[in-house]
Each structure stands twice: as structure tokens, then as C-alpha cells.
Amino acid sequence: MPYCPKCGTSVAADALYCHSCGAKLGKTVTEEFSVAADDLIKKVEELIHEGNVTRIIVKDEAGKVLLELPATVAVVGTLLLPWLAALGVIAGIATRCTLVVVRRE
């Protein structure tokens, strides 16, 4: 399910505008990466520095969503620290994680 890059609301896949804030929606691409818990924080930091990521979703082995990181958090660096601390806790609990990355085209 795609998300609005401006407000983070989930929108229909074929929507041209966000029903919540009215922002024009561009085409998004979703990728999945399977990473070991030890590499989780490093991979998330890499993805954030790429710049075209709008949302990062961390799932456990069973597919349960553990954390959703919106792009607005990554833009404001000071807000990123608590999210990275949460990723550290997740890395301590899970052995393997799946990162779902939503990108703008």
C-alpha cells in the first residue's frame, strides 16, 4: 500500500492525489531487503542517505511490522536518534528482519 510523501497517510495504489492533505502523488516503487539484525541500523542509515526513500518499514521473520520510519523523520536529523535507538532494540530481539523500502521515482 503506498503512502503520501507529504503527510504519511496510506492511499490507494491508483490515486493521483492524497485524500487527506491533497498533495499530488508521484509513482512509488517498493523494494524488500532481508538483513541480519546486526546489519539493521547500518542498512537503514544507508537507505536514508540515498535521499529518495519516503518510508522504511521493519518487519520480523513472521512478517509482523515492528517499526515504520517516515521520510520526514529522516529529514530532521535530531528526530532520527530515538528511531535508531528503537532499531537497536529490535536488532536485539529479532535475528532476521525484512526492510520494506518505499521510494519515489
PEMOWO-V333906 format. One record per residue. SS is DSSP state (helix for helix, strand for strand, loop for the rest). PSI is psi in whole degrees, 0 to 359 (* if undefined). D_LAST is the distance of its C-alpha to the last C-alpha in Angstrom with 1 decimal. Layout:
ss | psi | d_last
SS | PSI | D_LAST
SS | PSI | D_LAST
//
This chain:
ss | psi | d_last
loop | 125 | 15.7
loop | 160 | 12.7
strand | 151 | 13.6
loop | 128 | 13.5
loop | 341 | 11.8
loop | 310 | 15.0
loop | 347 | 17.8
loop | 3 | 16.7
loop | 141 | 18.4
strand | 137 | 17.6
loop | 163 | 16.7
loop | 149 | 17.1
loop | 328 | 14.3
loop | 10 | 14.9
loop | 142 | 15.4
loop | 334 | 14.3
strand | 151 | 15.9
loop | 131 | 16.9
loop | 344 | 20.6
loop | 310 | 21.5
loop | 348 | 20.4
loop | 6 | 19.3
loop | 145 | 15.9
strand | 134 | 13.5
loop | 133 | 10.8
loop | 178 | 7.2
loop | 137 | 5.8
strand | 154 | 5.8
strand | 137 | 6.9
strand | 132 | 10.4
strand | 152 | 12.4
strand | 135 | 16.1
strand | 137 | 18.3
strand | 122 | 22.1
strand | 153 | 23.8
strand | 153 | 27.3
helix | 329 | 28.3
helix | 329 | 29.5
helix | 4 | 26.0
helix | 308 | 24.2
helix | 318 | 24.3
helix | 317 | 23.5
helix | 319 | 20.3
helix | 317 | 19.1
helix | 320 | 19.9
helix | 313 | 18.0
helix | 320 | 14.8
helix | 321 | 15.4
helix | 342 | 16.0
helix | 327 | 12.7
loop | 337 | 11.4
loop | 14 | 7.8
strand | 129 | 9.6
strand | 336 | 10.5
strand | 141 | 13.3
strand | 127 | 15.5
strand | 128 | 18.1
strand | 125 | 21.3
strand | 152 | 23.4
loop | 187 | 26.8
loop | 330 | 28.3
loop | 356 | 29.1
loop | 7 | 25.6
loop | 133 | 26.7
strand | 123 | 24.3
strand | 327 | 25.8
strand | 138 | 23.4
strand | 126 | 20.2
strand | 105 | 18.8
strand | 157 | 16.7
helix | 331 | 14.6
helix | 331 | 17.3
helix | 320 | 19.8
helix | 330 | 18.1
helix | 319 | 18.0
loop | 104 | 21.8
helix | 323 | 23.3
helix | 332 | 26.6
helix | 346 | 25.2
helix | 331 | 23.6
helix | 313 | 27.1
helix | 326 | 28.3
helix | 321 | 25.1
helix | 325 | 25.8
helix | 319 | 29.4
helix | 322 | 28.4
helix | 323 | 26.4
helix | 321 | 29.7
helix | 317 | 31.7
helix | 319 | 29.3
helix | 329 | 29.6
helix | 334 | 33.4
helix | 312 | 33.5
loop | 154 | 31.2
loop | 324 | 31.5
strand | 141 | 28.2
strand | 155 | 25.0
strand | 128 | 21.7
strand | 123 | 18.5
strand | 120 | 15.8
strand | 124 | 12.5
strand | 123 | 9.8
strand | 152 | 6.5
strand | 144 | 3.8
loop | * | 0.0
//
